[in-house]
Amino acid sequence: MSAIALRGPERVVLAQHRWPLRIAVLVPVLVFVVLVGTWLWTEHVADAFATTGCSVTHTTSGCTDAVNEYLGRQQWMREALDRSGLLMMVLPAFVGIFVAGPVIARELESGTYRLAWSQSVTPARWLAAKLAVPAAVTLASVSALSAVCTWAQTRKNAAHQLPVWHEREVYGSMGTVPVGYALCMLALGALVGLLLRRTVAAMVVTVLAYVPLVMVLNRVREDLWPTLRATGDWQGSHIWFVDTGMLTASGKAIYWKDCSGVAGDMTTCMRDLGGVTAFAHYHPASHFWPLQLVETGILLALAVLAVAVAFRVLRRRHG
């Protein structure tokens, strides 16, 4: 990190926060080693299990140890993927905490920002440096983490099963969404730090702001891209079913939730309402990238808005 040729306030930011930034660079390497190592070991155990002639569904005498080892390694791989997904979900909060507290609020609280401003560094240049260095490291680090998690999540295991792509831990660890959340929280953390000017308070408020952001986007995610409709007896794999119900003879949609408070058989209730043909609204696996890109666009728009407001707050308070 110290070898990077930076000048002025950017170099100061890098020197002040060298250890957190180094950790941010090392985390993707560690996750890569863990996931790849776990996957290789799991595949090795699966290959060895295939040569034993044993079966998981029809266990015979003498196969108990081999089956237990095979299932244990499969579960270990699943846990490694779950933990990597959880890491990707909480990582944006840590990015926001770092920028809100140590990077912005602590300097404003202690008054050390005056030293930089007295050395021909304008407040705007100071804030730009405070955002640019963590943003560059965050973009590189989270992109690498997302690539590693995407690779691991999309590897078929020995049972030829893939994780459910729309599960929160899986969806939130792949593609562009992790980068969008991290950059959004970075910008939000900077704004909170400027507004509160107190390290601990800024860190707490940033975490509290992250929770509703995640909850709202999780709730509206299914509506970010038009769903498809299947009628009758539908089949498919890796499908995210959003809603189900029945169509009337005129084509009007009646949803199962319309009969949720009715006593008795729900199918009879649907028929009484005029339901004729069953239907489902769903997202196929091919909607993964459209949903990802739309959600990422929303997050980046919020990040740009937060940065614009932060510079406005800085100009108003310090000229």
N, C-alpha and C positions, 0 to 999 in steps of 0.2 A: 504493500500500500504506500509506503514511504517513497517508493521509486516513481510514483506517478508524478509527472511534471505539472504542478499546479502553481499558480501565483496568487498573491494578494489574499483576500478573505477566504477564498476556497481552500488555500493551503492551510490557513489557520484552522478552519473547520475540520479539516482532515487530521491535523495534529491534535486538536482538542479531543476528538472522539475516535482516536485511532483503534482502540480496542473493541468497542462495539461494532465499528465498521469491519474490522478484521473478522470478528465472529460472524457477521452477516455473510462474509465471503466463504468462511469455512463450513457453515451449516449445510449448503447444498452438497459439498464434497462428502460430508459425513452421511447425509441422507442417501446419496448415491451409493456409497460403499455398503451401507446397511441393506438397502433394498436389493441391489444387485447381488450381494453375497447371500441374502436370504433366498432370493429366487433361484440362484444356482444350486444352493443346497437342497431346496425343495424339489427341483427338477432331478437332481441326483437321486434323492430318496424315491421319487416317483419311478424313475427308470429301473432302479433296483427292485422296487415292488412289482413292476411289470414282469420281471423275470422269475418271480416266485411262483406264478400261477395261481396266486390267491386272489380273492374277490372281496370287495367291501360289502356288496349286497348279499353274498352267500358265503359267509365265513365258515371255513371247515376247520377240523381239528389240526392244530399245528400252525395255523395262520394268524393266531391272535396277536402275537408280538409284531409281526410284519404289518398287519392292518393298523394296529395302534400307532406304530411309528409313522406310517404313511399319513394317517389322519392327523396325527400331532404336528407333522411338518406342514400340512395344508393349513391347519389352524394357525400355526405360527406365521405363515405368509400372510394370511388374512389379517392377523393382528398387526403385523408390520404395516400393511396398507392402511388399516384403520387409523393407526397412530400418525402416519404421515399425512393422512387427510385431516386429522384433528390439528396437527401442527400448521397446516396451510390455512385452516380456518381461524386460528388464534393469532397467526403471525401478523396480519394487518393491525391488530390492536397493539401489539408491541411496537410496530413501526410508528404508530400514532403517539404512543406513550413516549417513545424516545425523542421524537421531534418536539412534542408539546412541552415536555419537561426539561431534560438536559440541554437540548439544542436552543430552544427559544426562551422559555419562561425563566430558566435559571439565570441567564445573562441579564434579562430585564430585571429580575428580582435583586440580583447582586450589584447591578449597575456597571458590570464590566463591558457592556456594549458601548459605553462612552469612550473607552480607549480606542476601539476600532473607528468610531465616528470622528474622533479627533485626528485621525491619520489619513485624511483625504478619502475616506470610505463613506459614501452616502448611506443613509438608512436603507434606501431601496437596494443598493448593491449589497449591503450587509444581509438583508433578508433573502435576496436572490442566491447568495452563496450558501446561506443556511438551508435553503431548499434544494439547490442544485446537487450538492455533494451527496446527501442522503438519498435523493431521488435517483441519482445515477447508480449508486450501490444497490438500492432497493430494486430497481428495474432489472439489473443484471442478476442479482441473487434470487429474486422471486421467479424470474423467467426460467432460470436454471432449475430451481426446485420444481416448478410446474412441469417442465420437460421430463424430469426424472420421474415424478409421480405419474404423469401421463403414460410414460413407457411402462412403468410397473403395473399400473391399473389395467392396461390393455394387453398384458401378456396372459395368454391362456394357461391355466394350470393343467395338471395332468388329467383332471376330470373334464377338461375342455369347457370350463365355465368362465365367463367374464363377470366382473362386478356390475351391479345395476348402475348404469351411467347417471341416472337422475337422482340417486341418493345424495343427500347433502354433503357427506364427507367425500364422496367420489367426485361429484360435480364441482365442488368447491376447491378441489386439489388439482384439477386439470384445466388445460386451455388457457384462455386469457383472463378469466375472471379473477384468479388470485392476484395477478398484477394490477388489475383495476381496483380491487379492494385495498391493496397496499398503498398505491399512489393516492387514492382517495383519502385514506386515513392519514397519510403523511401531510397532505394539504390541510385536512381538518385539524390535525394536531398543531400545525403552525398557527392557524387562525385562533384556536383556543388558547395557545400560549401567549399570543399577542393580546388577546382580550383580558385574560386573567392575571398575567404577569406574576403568577405564583406557581412554583414548580409542582408541588404536591397536588394542589387544586386543579391545575391544568391536566395532569396525568389522570386524575380520577374522572374528570368531566369527559376527557377523550374516550376512556373506556366505556363510560355510560352512554356516550353518543354512538359507539360502535354497535351496541346491542340492538337498538331499534333499527339502525340501518340494515343490519343482517336480517332481522325479522321481517321488515317491510319487503325487501327484495326477495326473500324466500317465499313470501306469501303471493307476490305478483308474478313470480317467475313463469308460471304456467301460461300467463297471458301475454308474455313478451313476444310470442310468435304464434300465428294462427294454428290452431289444432286441426287435425284431420278427423273425419268421421267414418266409422265402420258400422255396418248394419248386419243384422242376422248373426250367424255364427262366425265370429272373427278369430283369427289365429295370428300369432306373430311373436317374435322374441325381442327382448330388450325394448319393450314398449312402455311408455309412461302414460298410464290411463289417468286422464284428468277428471272426467265425469262420465256417468253412464245413465241410461234411462230407456224410454221407449218413445217411438214416433207414432202419432195418430195417423189415421187414414189420410188426413190433409197434409201431413208432413210436419205438424207441430211437435216440438220436443217436450216431453214430460220427463222430469228427473226423479230419481228414486227418493231424493230428499223431500220431494213434494208429498210423499206418503210416510215420512219418518214419524210423524205424530199420530198416525192413524192406527187404531187397534186392529188386530187381525193380520191376515196374510197380505204382505206388501204387493205381491204379484196381482192379487185380486183387486187391490186398490188401484194399481196402475191400469188394469183392464177397465175398471169402472170409469177412469178418467179418459178413456178412449185409446189407451196404448195398444198398438198392434205389433210393431216390430222393434226388437231390442236394438239399441245403438250404443256406441261409445265414442267419446271425444278423446283423442290421444295424441301424444308426440312420439313419432318413431325415433330411432337412434340417429337418423339423418338430420334431425332438428337440433342436435347437440351444438353444432357450431353457430347456427343462427341465434339460438338462445344465448350462447356465450357472448357473441359479438354485441348483441343488443344490450345485454346487462353490463358488459364492459364499457360500452359507449355511455350508458347512464352514469356509471361510476366515474369515468373520466370527465364527463360534463360537470358533475358535482365537484370534482377536484379542481377544475379550472375556475369554477365559481368561488370555491373556498380561497384559492390563491388570489383571485381578483379582489375579494373582500379583505383579505389579509393586507394586501398592499394599500388598499384604501384606508384601512384602520391605521396603518403605519404612517401614511401621509398626514392623516388628520391629527394624529397625536404628536408627531415629531417633524412634520414638514418635509 
